[in-house]
Amino acid sequence: MIELLGILLVVQGAGGLINRLAGEGHPSWFVQLRILPPQSHVIASVVLLGAGVAVLFAHQARKRRLRG
């Protein structure tokens, strides 16, 4: 379940970031692009991407620690 959350955060963050950097005007299905003001889209996308990567790395480290 934690992996799913991490993947969802990465997809939302990376997709929203690509959407904004490509200059797309439509928010598509990226949550942060729909609920936040336009000036905070890039920052929110980077934060979501970073949070997702952190969750995935922490989960992998925890799994490795429990195995041995």
Helices and strands as residue ranges (DSSP letters): H 2-21, H 31-35, G 38-40, H 41-67
